[in-house]
Amino acid sequence: MSNRKPPVRALKDIGVPTALGSDFSPSTWVLSMQYIMELATYLLGMTP
C-alpha cells in the first residue's frame, strides 16, 4: 500500500474527467458513495 496521493489538482487543472467509485472488494468494505465522497474531500482535497 502506498501513502502517495494522486495528483488530483494537476489532473483537474488540465481537464481530466474524474469519477469516484467503490468496487466493494474484500479488503475495502465500503458501500456508501457518501463515504467515498467524504474520503475524496478530506484526503484528496476534492470538492463534492
PDB file of N, CA, C, O and CB in Angstrom:
ATOM      1  N   MET A   1       0.837  -1.178   0.000  1.00  0.00           N
ATOM      2  CA  MET A   1       0.000   0.000   0.000  1.00  0.00           C
ATOM      3  C   MET A   1       0.881   1.240   0.000  1.00  0.00           C
ATOM      4  O   MET A   1       1.875   1.311   0.723  1.00  0.00           O
ATOM      5  CB  MET A   1      -0.952  -0.001   1.210  1.00  0.00           C
ATOM      6  N   SER A   2       0.512   2.198  -0.804  1.00  0.00           N
ATOM      7  CA  SER A   2       1.301   3.415  -0.923  1.00  0.00           C
ATOM      8  C   SER A   2       0.641   4.557  -0.157  1.00  0.00           C
ATOM      9  O   SER A   2      -0.585   4.648  -0.096  1.00  0.00           O
ATOM     10  CB  SER A   2       1.483   3.795  -2.397  1.00  0.00           C
ATOM     11  N   ASN A   3       1.455   5.417   0.420  1.00  0.00           N
ATOM     12  CA  ASN A   3       0.942   6.599   1.107  1.00  0.00           C
ATOM     13  C   ASN A   3       0.880   7.806   0.182  1.00  0.00           C
ATOM     14  O   ASN A   3       0.463   8.889   0.592  1.00  0.00           O
ATOM     15  CB  ASN A   3       1.805   6.919   2.315  1.00  0.00           C
ATOM     16  N   ARG A   4       1.297   7.618  -1.065  1.00  0.00           N
ATOM     17  CA  ARG A   4       1.274   8.727  -2.015  1.00  0.00           C
ATOM     18  C   ARG A   4      -0.150   9.008  -2.477  1.00  0.00           C
ATOM     19  O   ARG A   4      -0.918   8.087  -2.756  1.00  0.00           O
ATOM     20  CB  ARG A   4       2.175   8.423  -3.222  1.00  0.00           C
ATOM     21  N   LYS A   5      -0.490  10.278  -2.555  1.00  0.00           N
ATOM     22  CA  LYS A   5      -1.804  10.680  -3.038  1.00  0.00           C
ATOM     23  C   LYS A   5      -1.727  10.962  -4.536  1.00  0.00           C
ATOM     24  O   LYS A   5      -0.695  11.417  -5.030  1.00  0.00           O
ATOM     25  CB  LYS A   5      -2.321  11.925  -2.269  1.00  0.00           C
ATOM     26  N   PRO A   6      -2.802  10.695  -5.253  1.00  0.00           N
ATOM     27  CA  PRO A   6      -2.786  11.020  -6.682  1.00  0.00           C
ATOM     28  C   PRO A   6      -2.762  12.528  -6.885  1.00  0.00           C
ATOM     29  O   PRO A   6      -3.237  13.268  -6.023  1.00  0.00           O
ATOM     30  CB  PRO A   6      -4.007  10.406  -7.392  1.00  0.00           C
ATOM     31  N   PRO A   7      -2.223  13.000  -8.000  1.00  0.00           N
ATOM     32  CA  PRO A   7      -2.131  14.448  -8.252  1.00  0.00           C
ATOM     33  C   PRO A   7      -3.476  15.014  -8.718  1.00  0.00           C
ATOM     34  O   PRO A   7      -3.620  15.429  -9.868  1.00  0.00           O
ATOM     35  CB  PRO A   7      -1.041  14.743  -9.308  1.00  0.00           C
ATOM     36  N   VAL A   8      -4.452  15.025  -7.816  1.00  0.00           N
ATOM     37  CA  VAL A   8      -5.819  15.425  -8.172  1.00  0.00           C
ATOM     38  C   VAL A   8      -5.863  16.833  -8.744  1.00  0.00           C
ATOM     39  O   VAL A   8      -6.503  17.061  -9.771  1.00  0.00           O
ATOM     40  CB  VAL A   8      -6.730  15.337  -6.952  1.00  0.00           C
ATOM     41  N   ARG A   9      -5.203  17.771  -8.104  1.00  0.00           N
ATOM     42  CA  ARG A   9      -5.238  19.163  -8.563  1.00  0.00           C
ATOM     43  C   ARG A   9      -4.642  19.289  -9.966  1.00  0.00           C
ATOM     44  O   ARG A   9      -5.217  19.963 -10.820  1.00  0.00           O
ATOM     45  CB  ARG A   9      -4.476  20.074  -7.580  1.00  0.00           C
ATOM     46  N   ALA A  10      -3.517  18.659 -10.209  1.00  0.00           N
ATOM     47  CA  ALA A  10      -2.881  18.735 -11.527  1.00  0.00           C
ATOM     48  C   ALA A  10      -3.767  18.113 -12.600  1.00  0.00           C
ATOM     49  O   ALA A  10      -3.873  18.649 -13.703  1.00  0.00           O
ATOM     50  CB  ALA A  10      -1.516  18.036 -11.504  1.00  0.00           C
ATOM     51  N   LEU A  11      -4.398  16.999 -12.290  1.00  0.00           N
ATOM     52  CA  LEU A  11      -5.293  16.360 -13.247  1.00  0.00           C
ATOM     53  C   LEU A  11      -6.499  17.240 -13.546  1.00  0.00           C
ATOM     54  O   LEU A  11      -6.913  17.366 -14.699  1.00  0.00           O
ATOM     55  CB  LEU A  11      -5.751  15.005 -12.719  1.00  0.00           C
ATOM     56  N   LYS A  12      -7.059  17.847 -12.505  1.00  0.00           N
ATOM     57  CA  LYS A  12      -8.207  18.732 -12.688  1.00  0.00           C
ATOM     58  C   LYS A  12      -7.821  19.959 -13.515  1.00  0.00           C
ATOM     59  O   LYS A  12      -8.581  20.395 -14.380  1.00  0.00           O
ATOM     60  CB  LYS A  12      -8.773  19.166 -11.326  1.00  0.00           C
ATOM     61  N   ASP A  13      -6.643  20.508 -13.246  1.00  0.00           N
ATOM     62  CA  ASP A  13      -6.189  21.705 -13.952  1.00  0.00           C
ATOM     63  C   ASP A  13      -6.033  21.489 -15.453  1.00  0.00           C
ATOM     64  O   ASP A  13      -6.213  22.423 -16.235  1.00  0.00           O
ATOM     65  CB  ASP A  13      -4.880  22.169 -13.376  1.00  0.00           C
ATOM     66  N   ILE A  14      -5.700  20.265 -15.863  1.00  0.00           N
ATOM     67  CA  ILE A  14      -5.558  20.001 -17.304  1.00  0.00           C
ATOM     68  C   ILE A  14      -6.824  19.391 -17.906  1.00  0.00           C
ATOM     69  O   ILE A  14      -6.832  18.977 -19.065  1.00  0.00           O
ATOM     70  CB  ILE A  14      -4.373  19.069 -17.552  1.00  0.00           C
ATOM     71  N   GLY A  15      -7.901  19.339 -17.101  1.00  0.00           N
ATOM     72  CA  GLY A  15      -9.196  18.944 -17.630  1.00  0.00           C
ATOM     73  C   GLY A  15      -9.487  17.457 -17.695  1.00  0.00           C
ATOM     74  O   GLY A  15     -10.355  17.031 -18.456  1.00  0.00           O
ATOM     75  N   VAL A  16      -8.777  16.663 -16.912  1.00  0.00           N
ATOM     76  CA  VAL A  16      -9.019  15.225 -16.896  1.00  0.00           C
ATOM     77  C   VAL A  16     -10.315  14.940 -16.134  1.00  0.00           C
ATOM     78  O   VAL A  16     -10.444  15.346 -14.979  1.00  0.00           O
ATOM     79  CB  VAL A  16      -7.820  14.469 -16.252  1.00  0.00           C
ATOM     80  N   PRO A  17     -11.286  14.244 -16.758  1.00  0.00           N
ATOM     81  CA  PRO A  17     -12.514  13.906 -16.034  1.00  0.00           C
ATOM     82  C   PRO A  17     -12.214  12.932 -14.897  1.00  0.00           C
ATOM     83  O   PRO A  17     -11.351  12.063 -15.022  1.00  0.00           O
ATOM     84  CB  PRO A  17     -13.561  13.302 -16.994  1.00  0.00           C
ATOM     85  N   THR A  18     -12.930  13.084 -13.796  1.00  0.00           N
ATOM     86  CA  THR A  18     -12.689  12.258 -12.619  1.00  0.00           C
ATOM     87  C   THR A  18     -13.972  11.574 -12.192  1.00  0.00           C
ATOM     88  O   THR A  18     -15.040  12.186 -12.192  1.00  0.00           O
ATOM     89  CB  THR A  18     -12.122  13.099 -11.467  1.00  0.00           C
ATOM     90  N   ALA A  19     -13.869  10.314 -11.831  1.00  0.00           N
ATOM     91  CA  ALA A  19     -15.019   9.567 -11.318  1.00  0.00           C
ATOM     92  C   ALA A  19     -14.599   8.865 -10.037  1.00  0.00           C
ATOM     93  O   ALA A  19     -13.459   8.418  -9.907  1.00  0.00           O
ATOM     94  CB  ALA A  19     -15.552   8.538 -12.373  1.00  0.00           C
ATOM     95  N   LEU A  20     -15.509   8.772  -9.110  1.00  0.00           N
ATOM     96  CA  LEU A  20     -15.258   8.074  -7.855  1.00  0.00           C
ATOM     97  C   LEU A  20     -16.132   6.830  -7.813  1.00  0.00           C
ATOM     98  O   LEU A  20     -17.227   6.812  -8.375  1.00  0.00           O
ATOM     99  CB  LEU A  20     -15.536   8.996  -6.628  1.00  0.00           C
ATOM    100  N   GLY A  21     -15.651   5.803  -7.153  1.00  0.00           N
ATOM    101  CA  GLY A  21     -16.449   4.595  -7.029  1.00  0.00           C
ATOM    102  C   GLY A  21     -15.845   3.642  -6.017  1.00  0.00           C
ATOM    103  O   GLY A  21     -14.763   3.883  -5.482  1.00  0.00           O
ATOM    104  N   SER A  22     -16.554   2.567  -5.765  1.00  0.00           N
ATOM    105  CA  SER A  22     -16.082   1.521  -4.873  1.00  0.00           C
ATOM    106  C   SER A  22     -16.348   0.181  -5.536  1.00  0.00           C
ATOM    107  O   SER A  22     -17.439  -0.060  -6.052  1.00  0.00           O
ATOM    108  CB  SER A  22     -16.771   1.606  -3.477  1.00  0.00           C
ATOM    109  N   ASP A  23     -15.361  -0.675  -5.521  1.00  0.00           N
ATOM    110  CA  ASP A  23     -15.560  -1.993  -6.120  1.00  0.00           C
ATOM    111  C   ASP A  23     -16.008  -3.014  -5.079  1.00  0.00           C
ATOM    112  O   ASP A  23     -16.182  -4.191  -5.395  1.00  0.00           O
ATOM    113  CB  ASP A  23     -14.275  -2.467  -6.798  1.00  0.00           C
ATOM    114  N   PHE A  24     -16.195  -2.566  -3.837  1.00  0.00           N
ATOM    115  CA  PHE A  24     -16.629  -3.431  -2.742  1.00  0.00           C
ATOM    116  C   PHE A  24     -15.783  -4.700  -2.670  1.00  0.00           C
ATOM    117  O   PHE A  24     -16.303  -5.813  -2.593  1.00  0.00           O
ATOM    118  CB  PHE A  24     -18.108  -3.795  -2.906  1.00  0.00           C
ATOM    119  N   SER A  25     -14.475  -4.501  -2.698  1.00  0.00           N
ATOM    120  CA  SER A  25     -13.560  -5.634  -2.628  1.00  0.00           C
ATOM    121  C   SER A  25     -13.471  -6.159  -1.191  1.00  0.00           C
ATOM    122  O   SER A  25     -13.829  -5.442  -0.256  1.00  0.00           O
ATOM    123  CB  SER A  25     -12.161  -5.231  -3.145  1.00  0.00           C
ATOM    124  N   PRO A  26     -13.004  -7.386  -1.001  1.00  0.00           N
ATOM    125  CA  PRO A  26     -12.911  -7.946   0.351  1.00  0.00           C
ATOM    126  C   PRO A  26     -12.055  -7.122   1.316  1.00  0.00           C
ATOM    127  O   PRO A  26     -12.273  -7.168   2.527  1.00  0.00           O
ATOM    128  CB  PRO A  26     -12.357  -9.332   0.273  1.00  0.00           C
ATOM    129  N   SER A  27     -11.096  -6.378   0.798  1.00  0.00           N
ATOM    130  CA  SER A  27     -10.253  -5.574   1.685  1.00  0.00           C
ATOM    131  C   SER A  27     -10.815  -4.174   1.929  1.00  0.00           C
ATOM    132  O   SER A  27     -10.301  -3.443   2.776  1.00  0.00           O
ATOM    133  CB  SER A  27      -8.861  -5.464   1.105  1.00  0.00           C
ATOM    134  N   THR A  28     -11.866  -3.793   1.194  1.00  0.00           N
ATOM    135  CA  THR A  28     -12.463  -2.470   1.328  1.00  0.00           C
ATOM    136  C   THR A  28     -13.972  -2.605   1.370  1.00  0.00           C
ATOM    137  O   THR A  28     -14.630  -2.591   0.330  1.00  0.00           O
ATOM    138  CB  THR A  28     -12.029  -1.544   0.170  1.00  0.00           C
ATOM    139  N   TRP A  29     -14.522  -2.734   2.557  1.00  0.00           N
ATOM    140  CA  TRP A  29     -15.960  -2.933   2.712  1.00  0.00           C
ATOM    141  C   TRP A  29     -16.676  -1.597   2.779  1.00  0.00           C
ATOM    142  O   TRP A  29     -17.163  -1.200   3.838  1.00  0.00           O
ATOM    143  CB  TRP A  29     -16.260  -3.760   3.967  1.00  0.00           C
ATOM    144  N   VAL A  30     -16.742  -0.908   1.658  1.00  0.00           N
ATOM    145  CA  VAL A  30     -17.409   0.389   1.604  1.00  0.00           C
ATOM    146  C   VAL A  30     -18.535   0.318   0.580  1.00  0.00           C
ATOM    147  O   VAL A  30     -18.288   0.092  -0.604  1.00  0.00           O
ATOM    148  CB  VAL A  30     -16.402   1.527   1.248  1.00  0.00           C
ATOM    149  N   LEU A  31     -19.764   0.509   1.032  1.00  0.00           N
ATOM    150  CA  LEU A  31     -20.913   0.519   0.134  1.00  0.00           C
ATOM    151  C   LEU A  31     -21.477   1.921  -0.075  1.00  0.00           C
ATOM    152  O   LEU A  31     -22.220   2.153  -1.028  1.00  0.00           O
ATOM    153  CB  LEU A  31     -21.994  -0.389   0.673  1.00  0.00           C
ATOM    154  N   SER A  32     -21.134   2.848   0.800  1.00  0.00           N
ATOM    155  CA  SER A  32     -21.730   4.177   0.791  1.00  0.00           C
ATOM    156  C   SER A  32     -20.955   5.133  -0.123  1.00  0.00           C
ATOM    157  O   SER A  32     -19.779   5.412   0.112  1.00  0.00           O
ATOM    158  CB  SER A  32     -21.785   4.737   2.212  1.00  0.00           C
ATOM    159  N   MET A  33     -21.629   5.633  -1.169  1.00  0.00           N
ATOM    160  CA  MET A  33     -20.983   6.628  -2.023  1.00  0.00           C
ATOM    161  C   MET A  33     -20.776   7.937  -1.264  1.00  0.00           C
ATOM    162  O   MET A  33     -19.859   8.697  -1.576  1.00  0.00           O
ATOM    163  CB  MET A  33     -21.820   6.875  -3.291  1.00  0.00           C
ATOM    164  N   GLN A  34     -21.621   8.201  -0.273  1.00  0.00           N
ATOM    165  CA  GLN A  34     -21.429   9.394   0.554  1.00  0.00           C
ATOM    166  C   GLN A  34     -20.078   9.309   1.269  1.00  0.00           C
ATOM    167  O   GLN A  34     -19.358  10.304   1.354  1.00  0.00           O
ATOM    168  CB  GLN A  34     -22.589   9.546   1.587  1.00  0.00           C
ATOM    169  N   TYR A  35     -19.736   8.143   1.774  1.00  0.00           N
ATOM    170  CA  TYR A  35     -18.447   7.960   2.445  1.00  0.00           C
ATOM    171  C   TYR A  35     -17.287   8.104   1.450  1.00  0.00           C
ATOM    172  O   TYR A  35     -16.259   8.697   1.777  1.00  0.00           O
ATOM    173  CB  TYR A  35     -18.391   6.577   3.133  1.00  0.00           C
ATOM    174  N   ILE A  36     -17.451   7.567   0.251  1.00  0.00           N
ATOM    175  CA  ILE A  36     -16.420   7.718  -0.790  1.00  0.00           C
ATOM    176  C   ILE A  36     -16.193   9.206  -1.080  1.00  0.00           C
ATOM    177  O   ILE A  36     -15.053   9.651  -1.218  1.00  0.00           O
ATOM    178  CB  ILE A  36     -16.835   6.964  -2.099  1.00  0.00           C
ATOM    179  N   MET A  37     -17.284   9.967  -1.169  1.00  0.00           N
ATOM    180  CA  MET A  37     -17.161  11.406  -1.412  1.00  0.00           C
ATOM    181  C   MET A  37     -16.488  12.119  -0.238  1.00  0.00           C
ATOM    182  O   MET A  37     -15.692  13.036  -0.440  1.00  0.00           O
ATOM    183  CB  MET A  37     -18.541  12.017  -1.671  1.00  0.00           C
ATOM    184  N   GLU A  38     -16.805  11.699   0.986  1.00  0.00           N
ATOM    185  CA  GLU A  38     -16.153  12.293   2.156  1.00  0.00           C
ATOM    186  C   GLU A  38     -14.653  12.033   2.132  1.00  0.00           C
ATOM    187  O   GLU A  38     -13.861  12.933   2.409  1.00  0.00           O
ATOM    188  CB  GLU A  38     -16.763  11.740   3.452  1.00  0.00           C
ATOM    189  N   LEU A  39     -14.265  10.815   1.805  1.00  0.00           N
ATOM    190  CA  LEU A  39     -12.832  10.499   1.721  1.00  0.00           C
ATOM    191  C   LEU A  39     -12.144  11.333   0.648  1.00  0.00           C
ATOM    192  O   LEU A  39     -11.046  11.844   0.869  1.00  0.00           O
ATOM    193  CB  LEU A  39     -12.628   9.005   1.430  1.00  0.00           C
ATOM    194  N   ALA A  40     -12.776  11.474  -0.500  1.00  0.00           N
ATOM    195  CA  ALA A  40     -12.196  12.280  -1.573  1.00  0.00           C
ATOM    196  C   ALA A  40     -12.058  13.734  -1.150  1.00  0.00           C
ATOM    197  O   ALA A  40     -11.082  14.398  -1.500  1.00  0.00           O
ATOM    198  CB  ALA A  40     -13.049  12.182  -2.837  1.00  0.00           C
ATOM    199  N   THR A  41     -13.031  14.226  -0.399  1.00  0.00           N
ATOM    200  CA  THR A  41     -12.994  15.612   0.066  1.00  0.00           C
ATOM    201  C   THR A  41     -11.890  15.833   1.083  1.00  0.00           C
ATOM    202  O   THR A  41     -11.091  16.760   0.949  1.00  0.00           O
ATOM    203  CB  THR A  41     -14.332  16.002   0.666  1.00  0.00           C
ATOM    204  N   TYR A  42     -11.845  14.986   2.099  1.00  0.00           N
ATOM    205  CA  TYR A  42     -10.888  15.189   3.193  1.00  0.00           C
ATOM    206  C   TYR A  42      -9.471  14.737   2.859  1.00  0.00           C
ATOM    207  O   TYR A  42      -8.507  15.404   3.235  1.00  0.00           O
ATOM    208  CB  TYR A  42     -11.359  14.459   4.414  1.00  0.00           C
ATOM    209  N   LEU A  43      -9.333  13.620   2.161  1.00  0.00           N
ATOM    210  CA  LEU A  43      -7.988  13.098   1.895  1.00  0.00           C
ATOM    211  C   LEU A  43      -7.356  13.662   0.622  1.00  0.00           C
ATOM    212  O   LEU A  43      -6.137  13.817   0.554  1.00  0.00           O
ATOM    213  CB  LEU A  43      -8.040  11.596   1.798  1.00  0.00           C
ATOM    214  N   LEU A  44      -8.170  13.967  -0.379  1.00  0.00           N
ATOM    215  CA  LEU A  44      -7.625  14.391  -1.661  1.00  0.00           C
ATOM    216  C   LEU A  44      -7.889  15.847  -1.986  1.00  0.00           C
ATOM    217  O   LEU A  44      -7.380  16.362  -2.982  1.00  0.00           O
ATOM    218  CB  LEU A  44      -8.180  13.544  -2.740  1.00  0.00           C
ATOM    219  N   GLY A  45      -8.685  16.525  -1.151  1.00  0.00           N
ATOM    220  CA  GLY A  45      -8.959  17.934  -1.390  1.00  0.00           C
ATOM    221  C   GLY A  45      -9.923  18.179  -2.533  1.00  0.00           C
ATOM    222  O   GLY A  45      -9.981  19.289  -3.063  1.00  0.00           O
ATOM    223  N   MET A  46     -10.683  17.163  -2.922  1.00  0.00           N
ATOM    224  CA  MET A  46     -11.654  17.332  -3.994  1.00  0.00           C
ATOM    225  C   MET A  46     -12.900  18.018  -3.432  1.00  0.00           C
ATOM    226  O   MET A  46     -13.095  18.069  -2.218  1.00  0.00           O
ATOM    227  CB  MET A  46     -12.015  15.961  -4.641  1.00  0.00           C
ATOM    228  N   THR A  47     -13.734  18.540  -4.322  1.00  0.00           N
ATOM    229  CA  THR A  47     -14.987  19.154  -3.904  1.00  0.00           C
ATOM    230  C   THR A  47     -16.146  18.259  -4.351  1.00  0.00           C
ATOM    231  O   THR A  47     -16.056  17.585  -5.377  1.00  0.00           O
ATOM    232  CB  THR A  47     -15.130  20.596  -4.494  1.00  0.00           C
ATOM    233  N   PRO A  48     -17.229  18.255  -3.579  1.00  0.00           N
ATOM    234  CA  PRO A  48     -18.375  17.423  -3.952  1.00  0.00           C
ATOM    235  C   PRO A  48     -18.961  17.876  -5.270  1.00  0.00           C
ATOM    236  O   PRO A  48     -19.935  17.291  -5.746  1.00  0.00           O
ATOM    237  CB  PRO A  48     -19.445  17.458  -2.866  1.00  0.00           C
TER     238      PRO A  48
END
